[in-house]
Amino acid sequence: MVTKDVSNLTRSELVKQLAARFPQLREQDLDQVVRLTFDQMGQALVAGRRIELRGFATFSVKERAPRLTRNPRSGEKVQTGVRKSVAFVMGKDLFDRLNPGK
Amino acid sequence: MPAAKTVKTSPALTKADLHQAISQQVGLSKTMASQLVDGVIDEIIGTLSQGREVKITGFGSFHIRHKKARTGRNPKTGIDAVISARRVVTFHVSQLLKKSLRQPQAKS
């Protein structure tokens, strides 16, 4: 996509918003904080660990069993490896803020 | 399709781990680190509650879905109950992270 969708929040915009909240901190430090936060979260998942962030959400790694698939071009059978995906469960605070009064 | 099973693991990553990493690597106090982590979460929730999406390169994206009201059942009592219309958040792992999940050794 060539045009930037302004309605999305990206990492760099997240840093800018934090800078407005924490004017006493340098923007480069905030950039590092945001990077580090998501790096740590990614690495935890790669290591197979769950992530539990109170007030936000829980992330866990799910393994899907390998299965036989077929290469549609050659008709050859291929064993698809163990697939891993990330399961996301909303926390209560997140739910409450998106659904006030429920 | 076989049911996906949750990977059993050692202790979960918590906010305390993030505070530790931030204070060590960025050189900020634990108190400040704690405020920053909560700040990040608050900005994400605030954005989502406006109906906007959050995309973090190399990690994943968060989207909002609007669910219509439907009839469900209380699994404990078996009584029918209306599940009200609500907004839920979905998360999609980035392609990059998905790759690393598949081959953990490939990541330095």
Backbone of each chain as ProteinMPNN parsed JSONL, in Angstrom:
{"seq_chain_A": "MVTKDVSNLTRSELVKQLAARFPQLREQDLDQVVRLTFDQMGQALVAGRRIELRGFATFSVKERAPRLTRNPRSGEKVQTGVRKSVAFVMGKDLFDRLNPGK", "coords_chain_A": {"N_chain_A": [[0.853, -1.198, 0.0], [0.615, 2.142, -0.898], [-0.267, 4.671, -0.019], [-0.401, 6.061, 3.198], [-2.226, 4.849, 5.847], [-3.89, 6.848, 7.87], [-5.537, 6.28, 9.925], [-4.693, 4.176, 11.38], [-2.87, 3.024, 14.226], [0.515, 3.073, 14.532], [3.784, 1.771, 15.336], [5.584, 3.936, 15.402], [3.847, 6.093, 15.723], [2.771, 5.494, 18.14], [4.952, 5.946, 19.77], [5.136, 8.723, 19.513], [2.747, 9.526, 20.743], [3.234, 8.672, 23.308], [5.308, 10.352, 23.931], [4.009, 12.733, 24.244], [2.689, 12.233, 26.578], [4.703, 11.735, 28.372], [6.549, 14.087, 28.784], [8.945, 14.578, 30.012], [10.737, 12.699, 29.23], [13.165, 11.526, 26.812], [12.597, 11.326, 23.294], [13.945, 9.369, 21.889], [14.52, 7.518, 23.837], [11.964, 6.693, 24.494], [11.257, 5.517, 22.12], [12.97, 3.352, 22.175], [11.954, 2.04, 24.398], [9.412, 1.227, 23.521], [10.084, -0.429, 21.367], [11.611, -2.377, 22.704], [9.695, -3.428, 24.447], [7.854, -4.755, 22.691], [9.651, -6.446, 21.43], [10.48, -8.073, 23.535], [8.079, -9.305, 24.107], [7.617, -10.682, 21.707], [9.842, -12.389, 21.674], [9.344, -13.917, 23.911], [7.125, -15.377, 23.091], [8.25, -16.813, 20.982], [9.949, -18.396, 22.428], [8.106, -20.016, 23.45], [6.667, -19.177, 25.594], [3.913, -17.943, 27.568], [2.147, -14.799, 27.507], [1.192, -12.567, 29.901], [-0.568, -9.83, 30.437], [-1.822, -7.862, 32.712], [-4.94, -6.251, 32.713], [-4.893, -5.893, 30.066], [-4.389, -8.128, 28.05], [-4.043, -11.677, 27.305], [-1.617, -13.657, 25.774], [-1.008, -16.634, 24.055], [0.85, -19.482, 22.875], [-0.175, -21.608, 20.341], [-0.093, -24.909, 19.147], [-0.444, -26.413, 16.059], [-1.286, -29.559, 14.81], [0.861, -31.465, 12.624], [0.086, -32.099, 9.19], [-0.856, -34.017, 6.273], [-0.475, -32.609, 3.161], [-1.171, -31.611, -0.221], [0.848, -30.831, -2.927], [-0.421, -28.657, -5.163], [0.379, -28.367, -7.809], [2.226, -30.425, -8.574], [1.02, -32.591, -7.496], [2.122, -34.007, -5.566], [2.542, -35.483, -2.358], [2.823, -33.727, 0.632], [4.329, -33.312, 3.74], [3.14, -31.181, 5.996], [4.685, -29.074, 8.225], [4.709, -28.725, 11.854], [2.55, -26.269, 12.796], [2.576, -23.096, 14.249], [0.592, -20.917, 16.125], [-0.657, -17.839, 17.446], [-2.632, -17.36, 20.228], [-5.051, -15.089, 21.319], [-6.418, -13.518, 24.068], [-8.765, -11.328, 25.298], [-8.387, -9.056, 27.999], [-10.162, -8.24, 31.077], [-10.315, -5.471, 31.673], [-9.809, -4.339, 29.192], [-12.0, -5.275, 27.748], [-14.063, -4.045, 29.197], [-13.54, -1.364, 28.698], [-14.04, -1.155, 26.02], [-16.629, -1.828, 25.912], [-18.543, -0.133, 27.504], [-20.469, -0.217, 30.454], [-21.381, -2.822, 30.296]], "CA_chain_A": [[0.0, 0.0, 0.0], [1.456, 3.332, -1.026], [-0.739, 5.727, 0.877], [-0.359, 5.681, 4.601], [-3.536, 4.943, 6.463], [-3.703, 7.628, 9.095], [-6.435, 5.849, 10.993], [-4.063, 3.123, 12.166], [-1.803, 3.405, 15.153], [1.712, 2.284, 14.27], [4.765, 1.863, 16.397], [6.139, 5.293, 15.491], [2.846, 6.995, 16.29], [2.672, 5.146, 19.551], [6.057, 6.659, 20.416], [4.763, 10.141, 19.574], [1.705, 9.716, 21.753], [3.878, 8.519, 24.619], [6.119, 11.551, 24.141], [3.099, 13.763, 24.752], [2.344, 11.85, 27.941], [5.907, 11.766, 29.21], [7.408, 15.125, 28.199], [10.257, 14.612, 30.678], [11.622, 11.677, 28.658], [13.604, 11.763, 25.442], [11.844, 10.518, 22.342], [14.722, 8.187, 21.508], [14.347, 6.535, 24.903], [10.617, 6.143, 24.355], [11.317, 4.621, 20.97], [13.626, 2.129, 22.641], [11.022, 1.383, 25.323], [8.36, 0.567, 22.743], [10.748, -1.511, 20.649], [11.986, -3.391, 23.681], [8.466, -4.05, 24.94], [7.323, -5.727, 21.731], [10.688, -7.46, 21.219], [10.403, -9.004, 24.66], [6.857, -10.088, 23.942], [7.835, -11.596, 20.588], [10.813, -13.415, 22.062], [8.688, -14.817, 24.86], [6.278, -16.29, 22.313], [9.142, -17.697, 20.24], [10.445, -19.353, 23.418], [6.973, -20.831, 23.857], [6.074, -18.702, 26.849], [2.693, -17.145, 27.486], [2.296, -13.416, 27.938], [0.023, -12.152, 30.684], [-0.504, -8.418, 30.781], [-3.035, -7.496, 33.448], [-5.632, -5.077, 32.214], [-4.875, -5.847, 28.611], [-4.704, -9.385, 27.386], [-3.158, -12.82, 27.421], [-1.224, -14.265, 24.503], [-0.357, -17.922, 24.238], [1.214, -20.138, 21.627], [-0.899, -22.854, 20.073], [0.517, -25.729, 18.124], [-1.381, -27.188, 15.249], [-0.64, -30.813, 14.432], [1.254, -31.55, 11.228], [-0.838, -32.907, 8.4], [-0.43, -34.25, 4.896], [-1.152, -31.786, 2.167], [-0.733, -31.955, -1.568], [1.29, -29.738, -3.771], [-1.444, -28.667, -6.208], [0.973, -28.41, -9.14], [2.819, -31.718, -8.901], [0.203, -33.664, -6.947], [2.97, -34.68, -4.598], [2.105, -35.331, -0.973], [3.814, -33.004, 1.425], [4.036, -33.257, 5.172], [3.259, -29.81, 6.462], [5.251, -29.11, 9.566], [3.917, -28.236, 12.969], [2.314, -24.833, 12.666], [2.321, -22.452, 15.523], [-0.123, -19.661, 16.01], [-0.772, -17.161, 18.73], [-4.008, -17.138, 20.673], [-5.168, -13.816, 22.021], [-7.638, -13.421, 24.87], [-8.923, -9.986, 25.86], [-8.516, -8.931, 29.436], [-11.416, -7.641, 31.514], [-10.259, -4.005, 31.53], [-9.916, -4.039, 27.768], [-13.409, -5.498, 27.4], [-14.889, -3.015, 29.836], [-13.366, -0.06, 28.057], [-14.653, -1.186, 24.693], [-18.06, -2.057, 26.092], [-18.89, 0.462, 28.788], [-21.796, -0.51, 30.991], [-21.836, -4.195, 30.059]], "C_chain_A": [[0.888, 1.247, 0.0], [1.019, 4.417, -0.045], [-0.774, 5.216, 2.305], [-1.735, 5.879, 5.221], [-3.411, 5.638, 7.814], [-4.567, 7.118, 10.241], [-5.823, 4.745, 11.846], [-3.024, 3.699, 13.117], [-0.621, 2.49, 14.881], [2.684, 2.483, 15.417], [5.283, 3.298, 16.551], [5.124, 6.282, 16.056], [2.636, 6.74, 17.775], [3.756, 5.88, 20.339], [5.709, 8.143, 20.564], [3.724, 10.411, 20.65], [2.283, 9.59, 23.158], [4.694, 9.767, 24.958], [5.248, 12.684, 24.692], [2.734, 13.499, 26.207], [3.509, 11.988, 28.901], [6.889, 12.793, 28.663], [8.796, 15.167, 28.824], [11.237, 13.607, 30.084], [11.979, 12.0, 27.215], [12.874, 10.815, 24.489], [12.619, 9.265, 21.941], [14.639, 7.089, 22.571], [12.978, 5.869, 24.801], [10.555, 5.161, 23.184], [11.915, 3.278, 21.375], [12.699, 1.325, 23.559], [9.973, 0.588, 24.546], [8.929, -0.627, 21.983], [11.014, -2.703, 21.571], [10.756, -4.169, 24.167], [7.971, -5.123, 23.973], [8.353, -6.798, 21.379], [10.61, -8.535, 22.29], [9.19, -9.919, 24.509], [7.024, -11.115, 22.823], [8.762, -12.738, 20.968], [10.209, -14.421, 23.029], [7.856, -15.844, 24.092], [7.132, -17.286, 21.537], [9.69, -18.78, 21.175], [9.313, -20.239, 23.936], [6.322, -20.394, 25.147], [4.776, -17.946, 26.586], [3.033, -15.704, 27.857], [1.023, -13.049, 28.695], [0.186, -10.698, 31.078], [-1.831, -8.008, 31.4], [-3.648, -6.227, 32.888], [-5.639, -4.991, 30.702], [-5.288, -7.176, 28.004], [-3.708, -10.475, 27.731], [-2.874, -13.355, 26.026], [-0.631, -15.627, 24.816], [-0.104, -18.56, 22.878], [0.422, -21.425, 21.496], [-0.183, -23.602, 18.965], [-0.555, -26.456, 17.349], [-0.638, -28.409, 14.722], [-0.252, -30.804, 12.961], [0.247, -32.387, 10.445], [-0.291, -33.052, 6.991], [-1.198, -33.319, 3.98], [-0.578, -32.153, 0.811], [-0.255, -30.701, -2.274], [0.351, -29.722, -4.982], [-0.856, -28.782, -7.608], [1.456, -29.814, -9.489], [1.983, -32.886, -8.384], [0.941, -34.47, -5.899], [2.427, -34.482, -3.186], [3.206, -34.668, -0.164], [3.379, -33.017, 2.89], [4.23, -31.817, 5.629], [3.678, -29.847, 7.917], [4.299, -28.608, 10.629], [3.759, -26.729, 12.815], [2.054, -24.272, 14.036], [1.557, -21.165, 15.286], [-0.257, -19.058, 17.397], [-2.241, -16.928, 19.044], [-4.035, -15.889, 21.539], [-6.475, -13.814, 22.794], [-7.686, -12.046, 25.526], [-8.994, -10.039, 27.374], [-9.796, -8.196, 29.792], [-11.428, -6.115, 31.325], [-10.43, -3.587, 30.078], [-11.367, -4.184, 27.322], [-14.282, -4.382, 27.945], [-14.744, -1.657, 29.153], [-13.959, -0.007, 26.66], [-16.164, -1.313, 24.781], [-18.516, -1.464, 27.411], [-20.313, 0.087, 29.202], [-22.296, -1.909, 30.713], [-21.153, -5.159, 31.005]], "O_chain_A": [[1.801, 1.371, 0.816], [1.839, 5.001, 0.664], [-1.139, 4.069, 2.563], [-2.326, 6.955, 5.123], [-2.888, 5.071, 8.773], [-4.352, 7.485, 11.397], [-6.353, 4.407, 12.905], [-2.394, 4.72, 12.842], [-0.739, 1.27, 14.987], [2.437, 3.259, 16.34], [5.406, 3.812, 17.662], [5.492, 7.204, 16.784], [2.362, 7.654, 18.552], [3.507, 6.375, 21.438], [5.956, 8.744, 21.61], [3.809, 11.401, 21.378], [1.881, 10.304, 24.076], [4.764, 10.184, 26.114], [5.701, 13.489, 25.506], [2.497, 14.431, 26.975], [3.336, 12.311, 30.076], [7.94, 12.429, 28.137], [9.723, 15.726, 28.239], [12.428, 13.647, 30.389], [11.22, 12.648, 26.494], [12.576, 9.669, 24.827], [12.023, 8.219, 21.683], [14.681, 5.899, 22.26], [12.839, 4.661, 24.99], [9.893, 4.125, 23.251], [11.436, 2.217, 20.974], [12.664, 0.096, 23.505], [9.684, -0.565, 24.866], [8.329, -1.702, 21.958], [10.692, -3.85, 21.263], [10.78, -5.395, 24.281], [7.702, -6.255, 24.374], [7.985, -7.93, 21.064], [10.664, -9.731, 22.007], [9.258, -11.125, 24.747], [6.625, -12.271, 22.966], [8.513, -13.897, 20.637], [10.513, -15.613, 22.981], [7.881, -17.034, 24.406], [6.785, -18.464, 21.441], [9.871, -19.928, 20.772], [9.542, -21.115, 24.77], [5.527, -21.128, 25.735], [4.578, -17.383, 25.509], [4.079, -15.432, 28.446], [-0.084, -13.206, 28.181], [0.987, -10.372, 31.954], [-2.831, -7.831, 30.704], [-2.949, -5.25, 32.622], [-6.301, -4.131, 30.12], [-6.404, -7.324, 27.506], [-2.677, -10.231, 28.359], [-3.779, -13.49, 25.203], [0.166, -15.758, 25.746], [-0.746, -18.23, 21.881], [0.357, -22.228, 22.426], [0.27, -23.016, 17.982], [-1.468, -27.044, 17.93], [0.494, -28.306, 14.249], [-0.947, -30.209, 12.137], [-0.375, -33.292, 11.003], [0.606, -32.321, 6.57], [-2.427, -33.256, 4.026], [0.385, -32.914, 0.716], [-0.891, -29.649, -2.214], [0.331, -30.683, -5.751], [-1.539, -29.257, -8.515], [1.142, -30.338, -10.558], [2.2, -34.032, -8.778], [0.446, -35.485, -5.409], [1.907, -33.413, -2.867], [4.379, -35.023, -0.278], [2.219, -32.766, 3.22], [5.348, -31.303, 5.644], [3.095, -30.562, 8.732], [3.209, -28.123, 10.325], [4.75, -26.005, 12.714], [1.397, -24.892, 14.873], [1.849, -20.418, 14.352], [0.009, -19.719, 18.4], [-2.989, -16.376, 18.238], [-3.16, -15.669, 22.376], [-7.532, -14.082, 22.223], [-6.754, -11.652, 26.227], [-9.586, -10.95, 27.954], [-10.442, -7.601, 28.93], [-12.422, -5.544, 30.876], [-11.108, -2.605, 29.776], [-11.898, -3.33, 26.611], [-15.134, -3.843, 27.239], [-15.708, -0.899, 29.044], [-14.334, 1.06, 26.176], [-16.888, -0.955, 23.852], [-18.843, -2.201, 28.342], [-21.232, 0.081, 28.384], [-23.486, -2.184, 30.865], [-21.411, -6.361, 30.953]]}, "seq_chain_B": "MPAAKTVKTSPALTKADLHQAISQQVGLSKTMASQLVDGVIDEIIGTLSQGREVKITGFGSFHIRHKKARTGRNPKTGIDAVISARRVVTFHVSQLLKKSLRQPQAKS", "coords_chain_B": {"N_chain_B": [[-10.072, -30.993, 11.208], [-7.399, -31.256, 13.474], [-7.623, -30.482, 16.95], [-6.156, -27.513, 18.191], [-3.4, -27.448, 20.366], [-2.522, -25.983, 23.438], [0.674, -24.769, 24.066], [2.63, -26.042, 26.568], [4.251, -24.342, 29.106], [7.06, -22.733, 30.739], [7.171, -20.095, 33.246], [4.933, -17.385, 32.571], [5.399, -14.424, 30.587], [5.358, -11.418, 32.226], [4.141, -8.145, 33.281], [6.057, -7.333, 35.09], [8.416, -8.489, 34.125], [8.773, -6.974, 31.84], [9.141, -4.442, 32.963], [11.552, -4.836, 34.228], [13.303, -5.362, 32.049], [13.14, -2.919, 30.675], [14.07, -1.059, 32.581], [16.651, -1.965, 32.919], [17.794, -1.942, 30.314], [17.183, 0.528, 29.151], [17.726, 2.224, 31.079], [15.999, 3.414, 32.951], [13.987, 4.174, 35.858], [12.329, 1.595, 37.803], [9.803, 2.334, 38.529], [9.188, 4.301, 36.651], [9.366, 2.729, 34.374], [7.214, 1.064, 34.804], [5.091, 2.866, 34.61], [5.366, 3.515, 31.959], [4.888, 1.095, 30.581], [2.215, 0.709, 31.258], [1.302, 2.99, 30.058], [1.737, 2.454, 27.328], [-0.051, 0.332, 26.966], [-2.423, 1.639, 27.589], [-2.587, 3.527, 25.526], [-2.902, 1.84, 23.341], [-5.354, 0.599, 23.952], [-6.971, 2.871, 24.028], [-6.847, 3.705, 21.357], [-8.014, 1.515, 20.044], [-10.556, 1.642, 21.146], [-11.562, 3.809, 19.89], [-12.211, 2.733, 17.569], [-10.173, 2.387, 15.832], [-7.344, 0.768, 14.222], [-4.486, -1.063, 15.449], [-1.172, -1.359, 14.561], [1.707, -3.104, 14.888], [4.783, -3.314, 13.681], [6.514, -6.282, 13.001], [5.512, -7.536, 15.164], [2.581, -7.714, 15.466], [-0.933, -7.175, 14.685], [-3.778, -5.394, 15.937], [-7.243, -5.608, 15.862], [-10.624, -4.37, 15.705], [-13.709, -5.947, 16.246], [-17.164, -5.994, 15.592], [-19.677, -7.488, 17.325], [-22.804, -8.977, 16.869], [-25.804, -9.143, 18.883], [-26.606, -12.292, 20.331], [-28.163, -15.483, 20.964], [-27.163, -17.365, 23.63], [-25.959, -19.923, 25.847], [-25.906, -20.562, 29.258], [-23.291, -22.372, 30.314], [-23.105, -23.712, 32.699], [-25.618, -23.776, 34.0], [-27.305, -24.343, 31.916], [-29.258, -22.707, 31.028], [-30.892, -20.655, 28.658], [-29.541, -17.636, 27.432], [-29.278, -14.188, 26.563], [-26.653, -13.019, 24.7], [-25.225, -10.021, 24.731], [-24.82, -7.422, 22.205], [-21.536, -6.593, 21.285], [-18.159, -5.25, 21.4], [-15.231, -6.698, 20.264], [-11.746, -7.564, 20.468], [-9.443, -8.568, 18.029], [-6.454, -10.363, 17.343], [-3.708, -10.45, 15.167], [-0.887, -12.251, 14.291], [2.223, -10.998, 13.154], [3.739, -11.611, 9.939], [6.461, -11.88, 10.075], [7.008, -12.527, 12.78], [5.596, -14.865, 12.893], [7.113, -16.495, 11.28], [9.451, -16.71, 12.834], [8.385, -18.085, 14.962], [7.957, -20.51, 13.872], [10.503, -21.384, 13.271], [12.429, -21.297, 15.681], [15.162, -21.373, 16.113], [16.22, -19.982, 14.053], [16.147, -17.388, 14.695], [18.422, -15.09, 15.892]], "CA_chain_B": [[-8.778, -30.45, 11.652], [-7.169, -31.583, 14.885], [-7.681, -29.33, 17.851], [-4.86, -26.934, 18.526], [-3.156, -27.57, 21.787], [-1.712, -24.922, 23.998], [2.016, -25.21, 24.404], [2.886, -25.955, 28.007], [5.496, -23.603, 29.261], [7.597, -22.093, 31.919], [6.405, -18.925, 33.644], [4.517, -16.425, 31.562], [5.986, -13.087, 30.607], [4.42, -10.498, 32.875], [4.566, -6.745, 33.264], [7.28, -7.22, 35.879], [9.537, -8.795, 33.232], [8.955, -5.822, 30.953], [9.716, -3.364, 33.784], [12.942, -5.214, 34.437], [14.044, -5.174, 30.794], [13.201, -1.487, 30.363], [14.937, -0.337, 33.507], [18.033, -2.373, 32.671], [18.342, -1.612, 28.994], [17.019, 1.939, 28.791], [18.255, 2.997, 32.193], [14.96, 4.184, 33.649], [13.603, 3.533, 37.116], [11.257, 0.595, 37.678], [8.537, 3.07, 38.63], [8.959, 4.915, 35.347], [9.118, 1.631, 33.442], [5.857, 0.599, 35.05], [4.176, 3.871, 34.039], [5.487, 3.451, 30.502], [4.191, -0.098, 30.089], [0.787, 0.998, 31.364], [1.03, 4.013, 29.048], [1.644, 1.778, 26.025], [-1.306, -0.419, 26.959], [-3.518, 2.601, 27.575], [-2.67, 4.106, 24.175], [-3.453, 0.809, 22.448], [-6.777, 0.449, 24.256], [-7.628, 4.105, 23.61], [-6.954, 3.684, 19.898], [-9.001, 0.499, 19.674], [-11.895, 2.053, 21.563], [-12.035, 4.753, 18.87], [-12.503, 1.954, 16.376], [-9.004, 2.366, 14.958], [-6.515, -0.42, 14.364], [-3.119, -0.873, 15.929], [-0.266, -2.251, 13.837], [3.078, -3.044, 15.377], [5.626, -4.054, 12.749], [7.344, -7.316, 13.598], [4.808, -8.21, 16.259], [1.257, -8.096, 15.006], [-1.911, -6.092, 14.619], [-4.996, -5.543, 16.725], [-8.411, -5.097, 15.161], [-11.88, -4.392, 16.441], [-14.849, -6.579, 15.564], [-18.461, -5.74, 16.221], [-20.473, -8.714, 17.375], [-24.238, -8.755, 17.1], [-26.348, -9.897, 20.005], [-27.039, -13.642, 19.948], [-28.598, -16.279, 22.099], [-26.201, -18.379, 24.035], [-26.463, -20.714, 26.958], [-25.0, -20.645, 30.4], [-22.852, -23.768, 30.306], [-23.25, -24.322, 34.022], [-27.022, -24.015, 34.332], [-28.045, -24.786, 30.753], [-30.335, -21.764, 30.739], [-30.634, -19.75, 27.528], [-29.306, -16.249, 27.821], [-28.907, -13.357, 25.431], [-25.316, -12.425, 24.761], [-25.46, -8.701, 24.158], [-23.904, -6.951, 21.174], [-20.312, -6.157, 21.941], [-16.973, -5.062, 20.565], [-14.13, -7.543, 20.716], [-10.476, -7.299, 19.813], [-8.759, -9.736, 17.49], [-5.022, -10.147, 17.171], [-3.078, -11.236, 14.109], [0.57, -12.249, 14.397], [2.886, -10.539, 11.936], [4.374, -12.684, 9.166], [7.824, -11.985, 10.58], [6.995, -13.267, 14.042], [5.106, -16.201, 12.572], [8.281, -17.217, 10.774], [10.324, -17.025, 13.967], [7.706, -19.085, 15.79], [8.116, -21.791, 13.201], [11.909, -21.786, 13.372], [12.997, -20.489, 16.758], [16.633, -21.338, 16.042], [16.619, -19.049, 13.0], [16.3, -16.06, 15.286], [19.73, -15.038, 16.55]], "C_chain_B": [[-8.561, -30.751, 13.118], [-7.164, -30.324, 15.743], [-6.27, -28.841, 18.154], [-4.625, -27.101, 20.008], [-2.227, -26.457, 22.272], [-0.368, -25.482, 24.41], [2.24, -24.99, 25.9], [4.221, -25.277, 28.236], [5.827, -23.127, 30.645], [6.884, -20.762, 32.13], [6.119, -17.937, 32.526], [5.305, -15.135, 31.691], [4.942, -12.154, 31.219], [4.94, -9.068, 32.764], [5.882, -6.577, 34.015], [8.521, -7.508, 35.034], [9.835, -7.612, 32.318], [9.595, -4.659, 31.712], [11.218, -3.586, 33.95], [13.787, -4.917, 33.2], [14.201, -3.69, 30.48], [14.169, -0.769, 31.294], [16.399, -0.701, 33.279], [18.587, -1.822, 31.362], [18.178, -0.157, 28.582], [17.525, 2.839, 29.927], [17.23, 3.898, 32.859], [14.601, 3.452, 34.935], [12.479, 2.526, 36.87], [9.899, 1.284, 37.7], [8.187, 3.689, 37.287], [8.626, 3.852, 34.319], [7.678, 1.14, 33.559], [4.831, 1.557, 34.443], [4.193, 3.804, 32.515], [4.736, 2.248, 29.921], [2.678, 0.127, 30.147], [0.37, 2.048, 30.335], [0.855, 3.405, 27.661], [0.298, 1.06, 25.915], [-2.5, 0.533, 26.849], [-3.691, 3.238, 26.194], [-3.29, 3.105, 23.198], [-4.958, 0.673, 22.681], [-7.549, 1.683, 23.78], [-7.863, 4.141, 22.104], [-8.037, 2.707, 19.446], [-10.41, 0.966, 20.016], [-12.458, 3.131, 20.636], [-12.368, 4.032, 17.567], [-11.346, 1.911, 15.401], [-8.182, 1.116, 15.214], [-5.126, -0.069, 14.876], [-2.231, -1.876, 15.205], [1.146, -2.062, 14.331], [3.926, -3.935, 14.477], [6.471, -5.087, 13.495], [6.678, -8.03, 14.759], [3.43, -8.674, 15.795], [0.315, -6.921, 14.987], [-3.163, -6.442, 15.413], [-6.151, -4.899, 15.967], [-9.637, -5.195, 16.051], [-12.933, -5.114, 15.617], [-16.116, -6.278, 16.337], [-19.276, -7.013, 16.161], [-21.917, -8.337, 17.617], [-24.681, -9.559, 18.322], [-26.79, -11.275, 19.507], [-27.474, -14.386, 21.187], [-27.549, -17.326, 22.403], [-26.796, -19.165, 25.182], [-25.422, -20.695, 28.062], [-24.571, -22.104, 30.521], [-23.052, -24.47, 31.636], [-24.7, -24.704, 34.288], [-27.826, -24.526, 33.144], [-29.183, -23.857, 30.368], [-29.946, -20.862, 29.574], [-30.45, -18.333, 28.026], [-28.915, -15.46, 26.581], [-27.503, -12.81, 25.668], [-25.424, -11.106, 24.009], [-24.456, -8.368, 23.057], [-22.685, -6.375, 21.861], [-19.2, -5.917, 20.925], [-15.866, -5.932, 21.125], [-12.874, -7.207, 19.914], [-9.919, -8.608, 19.262], [-7.304, -9.368, 17.262], [-4.502, -11.033, 16.054], [-1.567, -11.119, 14.237], [1.17, -11.776, 13.076], [3.565, -11.722, 11.251], [5.779, -12.976, 9.696], [7.893, -12.851, 11.844], [6.537, -14.703, 13.816], [6.255, -17.086, 12.095], [9.183, -17.639, 11.924], [9.699, -18.088, 14.859], [7.932, -20.469, 15.2], [9.548, -22.3, 13.332], [12.611, -20.947, 14.422], [14.508, -20.343, 16.652], [17.109, -20.339, 15.001], [16.81, -17.65, 13.551], [17.547, -16.049, 16.158], [19.651, -15.272, 18.035]], "O_chain_B": [[-9.456, -30.521, 13.932], [-6.754, -29.249, 15.304], [-5.337, -29.622, 18.343], [-5.537, -26.92, 20.815], [-1.283, -26.061, 21.589], [-0.286, -26.544, 25.027], [2.059, -23.887, 26.416], [5.216, -25.628, 27.602], [5.01, -23.122, 31.566], [6.085, -20.345, 31.292], [6.955, -17.691, 31.656], [5.81, -14.799, 32.762], [3.793, -12.112, 30.78], [6.021, -8.816, 32.231], [6.725, -5.771, 33.623], [9.553, -6.857, 35.197], [10.994, -7.289, 32.057], [10.473, -3.974, 31.188], [12.027, -2.666, 33.831], [14.848, -4.3, 33.291], [15.275, -3.252, 30.067], [14.99, 0.034, 30.849], [17.285, 0.141, 33.426], [19.703, -1.305, 31.312], [18.943, 0.344, 27.758], [17.721, 4.042, 29.752], [17.549, 5.009, 33.281], [14.875, 2.261, 35.081], [11.774, 2.595, 35.863], [8.971, 0.887, 36.996], [7.044, 3.618, 36.835], [7.73, 4.029, 33.493], [7.017, 0.842, 32.564], [3.841, 1.134, 33.847], [3.17, 4.008, 31.862], [4.043, 2.362, 28.91], [1.953, -0.215, 29.213], [-0.743, 2.018, 29.809], [-0.047, 3.782, 26.913], [-0.397, 1.168, 24.905], [-3.455, 0.273, 26.117], [-4.816, 3.462, 25.749], [-4.095, 3.472, 22.342], [-5.74, 0.637, 21.731], [-8.632, 1.567, 23.208], [-8.926, 4.548, 21.634], [-8.862, 3.021, 18.588], [-11.351, 0.716, 19.262], [-13.668, 3.35, 20.591], [-12.76, 4.66, 16.584], [-11.503, 1.453, 14.269], [-8.294, 0.482, 16.263], [-4.662, 1.064, 14.752], [-2.489, -3.079, 15.223], [1.717, -0.979, 14.206], [3.802, -5.159, 14.506], [7.075, -4.77, 14.52], [7.209, -9.011, 15.281], [3.15, -9.871, 15.739], [0.723, -5.789, 15.246], [-3.548, -7.604, 15.541], [-6.036, -3.771, 15.488], [-9.69, -5.976, 17.001], [-13.026, -4.903, 14.408], [-16.138, -6.303, 17.567], [-19.536, -7.551, 15.085], [-22.222, -7.49, 18.457], [-24.026, -10.516, 18.732], [-27.289, -11.403, 18.389], [-27.193, -13.975, 22.312], [-27.113, -18.072, 21.526], [-27.994, -19.081, 25.454], [-24.22, -20.799, 27.816], [-25.396, -22.974, 30.8], [-23.157, -25.695, 31.685], [-24.985, -25.812, 34.743], [-28.91, -25.081, 33.326], [-29.98, -24.175, 29.486], [-28.82, -20.367, 29.506], [-31.141, -17.894, 28.946], [-28.296, -15.997, 25.661], [-27.217, -12.215, 26.707], [-25.679, -11.081, 22.805], [-23.379, -8.959, 22.986], [-22.798, -5.739, 22.908], [-19.286, -6.321, 19.765], [-15.595, -5.905, 22.325], [-12.946, -6.639, 18.824], [-9.923, -9.63, 19.948], [-6.97, -8.208, 17.018], [-4.813, -12.222, 15.998], [-1.028, -10.014, 14.286], [0.672, -12.121, 12.004], [3.919, -12.708, 11.897], [6.223, -14.122, 9.761], [8.71, -13.765, 11.957], [7.022, -15.633, 14.46], [6.353, -18.258, 12.457], [9.628, -18.785, 11.984], [10.411, -18.903, 15.448], [8.077, -21.458, 15.918], [9.777, -23.5, 13.484], [13.312, -19.991, 14.09], [15.071, -19.322, 17.047], [18.255, -19.891, 15.044], [17.524, -16.829, 12.975], [17.709, -16.885, 17.047], [20.675, -15.256, 18.718]]}, "name": "protein", "num_of_chains": 2, "seq": "MVTKDVSNLTRSELVKQLAARFPQLREQDLDQVVRLTFDQMGQALVAGRRIELRGFATFSVKERAPRLTRNPRSGEKVQTGVRKSVAFVMGKDLFDRLNPGKMPAAKTVKTSPALTKADLHQAISQQVGLSKTMASQLVDGVIDEIIGTLSQGREVKITGFGSFHIRHKKARTGRNPKTGIDAVISARRVVTFHVSQLLKKSLRQPQAKS"}
